């Protein structure tokens, strides 16, 4: 704090000031600086957007993006009203058919209209969570194995290095084919596009967790290992009492990186796998080519960024809760 | 859609119980009356929840109209329409069952059934529209072409043949610059129309040689054709990667609106009233759900009738529906041009083309075998079918893919329900599925669907007879 005030040449608060005021005064830079940064960014964005005016459209500025965000909310509300009307019509139709054909078993079907922007956000979140969980369930145990056993690591490492750089768009045709061939059922619980997207996310985001877990486990403090040897802990107790708690920081670093990568990969995978999420929204808007499309894509870009930020903070708070060293600094 | 079950369930029951009581009494009475008045000529649908795919082009209109106007719901069908990323993804998803049916290029069911590309038996019982495409060239190419085109009253004389493009292509080739053009898919109507137009002007568009593994289609080519997705076409042309493209609307009018290029010809002028898109389903699906298939065709016929009703009076409303972001999504004024019967060539040169999009007139929705055979002949002409085939092969393949029997059942059901008149449709008792010989092609060659090999002999450029590359 004092360094901050020196940099900004703010006079240090008077020693006899009200403590609340002084705290506010000292934390002003922390609150003000991000706001100033944001305002400057908006101003620069507005200026740059106005100057990029090509035959393919004008780059959307903050005003158009805000307008389109409002339009998306309105469309969501309108679609919900259409859904209500749909269910009413369905009830009436079912009743009429039962009156005519008493053997008919009426079913309530979900609204057939297109998913709104908010439905798509939910679908994307749902898909990335499933993909991330599958990746973590595979990566953490394998990472622990690699960390504990040098020979396992030497055996598995070439595979890790080989598959790590592969882009999701390269995996996608293969995953689509495998899912099409193996996931066959008349009444599928999950749509194929969802399964394809989730698996592609898993394939791409398991590597950071795997590597970081292996590194974390192999770098356990020698003293702790000695304690385990002295106390003659069973392998299971060694794992749960020594290995896991001390490698939590590295595991969570890996998980956070994985979630970030998974979220990025999902948007790309959805564009081609046609999972009805944010990726599909961006692709469909691009195909629309209307004068509002670019602004709508910008709204999606900002939403993707905001959600990525929120997911990262979520992982951070989970890490804080699970970490045994409450005094350690977590960023 | 999978994650919505919990939240929508609560909302669903809440709203259903709240609003339904009053509406129910009235609706049941009216529905029972209307349903009881006619016993269904077609049985109840076997599968009621359907998902159809489409590509964002104006001729997906029958699907959008059938949904928005409740024609699908009238048939007891709960249809979800979903835009697809590109033609390949769309076809693959129909084949593996993720989509029940889709808006398809007329060549796709044929190509898939004969095994060019992914092999699968795909059929169609409904032709979605006639015409609807255009060929656009970049501003640079247009300026060069214009010098050769005859003018009348200060405006270029239409139709603009590829003869006027030939000197420009030669100029580029002599300078060592390959003349690249774009189309949307190897078995697309756009590919065949662009090739037909180029060949009629003496420009060789290239051969395919799938038996040798060459599916680029550029053997011996003077103009190099490659696949570009429609939304990327204006940007690709602006960047100079392609000098022109053949695509459906709104991408030709987009080029004019944005000042990137100039449409030179519509496919109406290349082949008057050519078949464009079809509604395709897999053979397996059609076998498993016959009643559903007939009901889908019924709803689509009603949508097509609505689109052409009263001399296209409903087209402005159709434009509003298509402008929604979940359908075609382009700006209304860009869509309005072609859908309401005008087409802008050069900026300011708007001409009347009332049949630019035909959805029902001239028996546009009937799946004629001769239409299928034309596409098969063009596949042979350019080498996608690598060896000679007998006339009977063409006819049998057309019969395998095009299903006018299903169309006839749907039409008859509509006539029985009073929703259509028998005069709207061809005479089912005597219709052979072959149109009389057509000669309104840009090069004047006559097409007789019953003699495909003889037809191929008439072309200067193109494989014919027993030639194998």
Interface residues (C-beta under 8 A of the other chain):
Chain A: X55 X56 X57 X75 X83 X84 X87 X88 X89 X90 X91 X92 X93 X95 X96 X97 X99 X100 X101 X104 X107 X108 X109 X110 X111 X112 X113 X114 X115 X119 X122 X123 X126 X176 X180 X189 X190 X191 X192 X193 X194 X271 X272 X274 X276 X283 X284 X285 X286 X287 X288 X289 X290 X291 X293 X296
Chain B: X1 X2 X3 X4 X5 X8 X12 X15 X16 X19 X20 X23 X24 X27 X28 X31 X32 X35 X36 X44 X48 X49 X56 X67 X70 X73 X76 X78 X79 X80 X81 X82 X83 X84 X85 X89 X92 X93 X96 X98 X229 X230 X231 X234 X235 X238 X250 X251 X254 X258 X259 X260 X323 X325 X326 X328 X329 X330 X331 X334
